[in-house]
């Protein structure tokens, strides 16, 4: 499936590529035209791949009866870092920050890591530094969302634009009930997602590990 964020982009891009191919046919040599056309075809297939939206379903099996909160990955990518850090925007306390780096080849749909009520959503304009730099968390364009779970835990997660990412889309709205695994946003062309967890969380992944948004269990929070 193609994500809705990609449909207008793919439509406009196809028109531009077709026009470029037509002009190339009349202005370039046959060999150059063939290579140019091949490049545009490969580029367009990359865009299709980037905007893919595979179906993901995380089934919460009797979680209400468990004495723990299961956190799933909000994004496809690789675990960039796991560190203790002070979260100073909303939680105002020390947390475990789990950072996921999304390359241009990853699925860029972002999904809620927990079910519950959205109690905070804020967009922050900013720079476009390389996403794996520590400073990008606060200096780059980013969004912050907090969900309070049914068990009373507040989980904060943050979309962070990277060097290539020039647009963050967020669907989360304050005071709405959300379900784990549902879409909460989309970031275009390389980026990062941070999840802030309580200090007593049991981390189920390690640095460098690949994770799948909406499927991979990244942490367990004892109650």
C-alpha positions as CSV (number, residue, x, y, z in Angstrom):
1,X,0.0,0.0,0.0
2,X,1.1,3.6,-0.7
3,X,0.8,6.0,2.3
4,X,-1.6,8.9,1.8
5,X,1.3,11.3,2.3
6,X,2.9,9.9,-0.8
7,X,0.0,10.0,-3.3
8,X,0.2,13.7,-4.3
9,X,4.0,13.7,-4.2
10,X,4.1,10.6,-6.5
11,X,1.6,12.2,-8.8
12,X,3.5,15.5,-9.2
13,X,6.8,13.7,-9.5
14,X,5.5,11.4,-12.2
15,X,4.4,14.4,-14.3
16,X,7.8,16.1,-13.9
17,X,9.7,12.9,-14.8
18,X,7.6,12.3,-17.9
19,X,8.3,15.9,-19.0
20,X,12.0,15.5,-18.4
21,X,12.1,12.2,-20.3
22,X,10.3,13.8,-23.3
23,X,12.7,16.8,-23.4
24,X,15.6,14.4,-23.0
25,X,14.4,12.5,-26.1
26,X,14.7,15.5,-28.3
27,X,17.8,17.2,-26.7
28,X,20.1,14.4,-25.8
29,X,21.9,11.6,-27.7
30,X,20.3,8.2,-27.8
31,X,22.7,6.7,-25.4
32,X,22.4,9.6,-22.9
33,X,18.7,9.5,-23.2
34,X,18.6,5.8,-22.3
35,X,20.8,6.3,-19.2
36,X,18.8,9.4,-18.2
37,X,15.5,7.5,-18.5
38,X,16.9,4.6,-16.6
39,X,18.0,6.9,-13.8
40,X,14.5,8.5,-13.6
41,X,12.8,5.1,-13.5
42,X,15.0,4.0,-10.6
43,X,14.5,7.2,-8.8
44,X,10.7,6.9,-9.1
45,X,10.7,3.4,-7.8
46,X,12.7,4.6,-4.8
47,X,10.0,7.1,-4.1
48,X,7.4,4.4,-4.3
49,X,9.4,2.3,-1.9
50,X,9.8,5.2,0.5
51,X,6.1,5.9,0.7
52,X,5.1,2.2,1.2
53,X,2.7,1.5,4.1
54,X,2.8,-2.2,5.1
55,X,-0.1,-3.3,7.2
56,X,0.9,-3.8,10.8
57,X,-1.2,-5.2,13.6
58,X,-0.1,-5.5,17.2
59,X,-2.6,-7.6,19.2
60,X,-3.0,-6.7,22.9
61,X,-3.7,-10.1,24.4
62,X,-5.3,-9.6,27.8
63,X,-2.8,-6.8,28.7
64,X,-5.2,-5.4,31.2
65,X,-4.6,-8.4,33.4
66,X,-0.8,-8.0,33.3
67,X,1.2,-6.2,35.9
68,X,3.3,-4.5,33.3
69,X,3.1,-2.1,30.3
70,X,4.4,-3.4,27.0
71,X,5.9,-0.7,24.8
72,X,6.3,-1.3,21.1
73,X,8.5,0.4,18.5
74,X,7.0,3.6,17.1
75,X,9.1,3.3,13.9
76,X,11.1,1.1,11.6
77,X,14.8,1.5,11.8
78,X,17.9,0.8,14.0
79,X,18.4,1.5,17.7
80,X,20.8,4.5,17.6
81,X,21.2,4.9,21.4
82,X,19.9,3.9,24.8
83,X,20.8,6.4,27.5
84,X,19.6,8.0,30.7
85,X,18.6,11.6,30.2
86,X,16.6,14.4,31.9
87,X,13.4,15.1,29.9
88,X,12.8,18.9,30.4
89,X,9.8,19.6,28.2
90,X,7.0,17.8,29.9
91,X,8.0,14.9,32.2
92,X,10.6,17.0,34.0
93,X,12.5,14.0,35.3
94,X,15.2,11.5,34.4
95,X,14.2,8.9,31.9
96,X,15.6,6.2,29.7
97,X,15.7,7.6,26.1
98,X,15.6,5.1,23.4
99,X,16.5,6.6,20.0
100,X,15.5,5.0,16.6
101,X,17.2,6.1,13.4
102,X,15.2,5.8,10.2
103,X,17.2,5.7,7.0
104,X,15.6,6.8,3.7
105,X,15.1,3.0,3.0
106,X,13.0,2.4,6.0
107,X,9.2,2.6,6.2
108,X,8.5,6.2,7.5
109,X,5.1,5.7,9.1
110,X,5.2,6.4,12.8
111,X,2.9,4.4,15.2
112,X,1.7,4.8,18.8
113,X,4.0,2.8,21.1
114,X,1.2,2.5,23.7
115,X,-2.6,2.8,24.0
116,X,-4.2,5.5,26.1
117,X,-5.1,9.1,26.1
118,X,-3.1,11.8,24.3
119,X,-2.4,14.5,26.9
120,X,0.2,16.6,25.2
121,X,1.1,17.4,21.6
122,X,3.5,20.2,20.5
123,X,5.3,21.1,17.3
124,X,8.7,22.7,17.5
125,X,10.3,24.4,14.4
126,X,14.1,24.1,14.1
127,X,17.1,23.1,12.2
128,X,17.9,20.1,10.0
129,X,21.1,18.7,11.4
130,X,22.1,15.0,10.9
131,X,19.6,13.0,12.9
132,X,22.1,10.8,14.8
133,X,23.7,13.8,16.4
134,X,22.8,14.3,20.1
135,X,21.9,18.0,19.6
136,X,19.3,17.2,16.9
137,X,16.8,16.1,19.6
138,X,16.4,19.7,20.8
139,X,17.8,21.8,17.9
140,X,16.1,20.2,14.9
141,X,12.5,20.5,13.9
142,X,10.5,18.1,16.0
143,X,7.2,17.2,17.6
144,X,6.5,15.9,21.1
145,X,3.6,13.7,22.0
146,X,2.7,12.3,25.4
147,X,0.2,9.4,25.9
148,X,-1.1,8.5,29.4
149,X,-1.8,4.7,29.4
150,X,-4.7,3.0,31.0
151,X,-2.4,2.0,33.8
152,X,-1.4,5.7,34.5
153,X,2.0,5.7,32.9
154,X,3.0,8.8,30.8
155,X,5.0,7.9,27.8
156,X,6.7,10.7,25.8
157,X,7.9,10.2,22.2
158,X,9.4,12.6,19.8
159,X,9.6,12.9,16.0
160,X,12.9,14.5,14.9
161,X,13.7,15.8,11.4
162,X,17.0,14.9,10.0
163,X,19.3,16.3,7.3
164,X,17.1,15.0,4.5
165,X,13.8,15.2,6.3
166,X,12.1,18.5,5.5
167,X,8.6,17.8,6.6
168,X,7.1,16.2,9.7
169,X,3.4,15.3,9.7
170,X,1.7,14.5,13.0
171,X,-1.9,13.2,13.4
172,X,-2.0,12.9,17.2
173,X,-4.6,15.3,18.8
174,X,-4.8,16.2,22.4
175,X,-7.5,14.5,24.5
176,X,-8.2,11.7,22.1
177,X,-8.0,8.0,22.8
178,X,-5.5,6.1,20.8
179,X,-4.6,2.5,20.2
180,X,-1.1,0.9,20.2
181,X,0.2,0.4,16.7
182,X,-2.1,3.0,15.0
183,X,-0.5,5.8,13.0
184,X,0.4,9.0,14.7
185,X,2.6,10.6,12.0
186,X,4.9,10.5,9.1
187,X,8.4,11.9,8.4
188,X,9.8,12.4,4.9
189,X,13.3,11.2,3.9
190,X,15.4,10.1,6.9
191,X,14.8,11.0,10.5
192,X,14.7,9.8,14.1
193,X,12.1,8.9,16.8
194,X,12.9,9.1,20.5
195,X,10.9,7.3,23.2
196,X,11.3,8.4,26.8
197,X,10.7,5.6,29.3
198,X,10.6,5.3,33.2
199,X,13.9,4.4,34.8
200,X,12.5,1.1,36.0
201,X,11.8,0.0,32.4
202,X,13.1,-3.4,31.2
203,X,14.7,-2.7,27.8
204,X,14.2,-5.5,25.3
205,X,16.4,-4.2,22.5
206,X,20.1,-3.2,22.3
207,X,22.1,-0.6,20.4
208,X,22.4,-1.4,16.7
209,X,19.4,-3.7,16.6
210,X,16.8,-3.3,13.9
211,X,13.2,-2.8,14.9
212,X,9.9,-2.8,13.2
213,X,7.3,-0.1,13.9
214,X,4.1,-1.4,15.3
215,X,5.5,-4.9,16.0
216,X,8.8,-5.0,17.9
217,X,8.5,-5.0,21.7
218,X,11.1,-2.5,22.9
219,X,10.4,-2.3,26.6
220,X,8.4,-3.6,29.5
221,X,7.4,-1.3,32.4
222,X,6.6,-3.1,35.6
223,X,3.6,-1.7,37.5
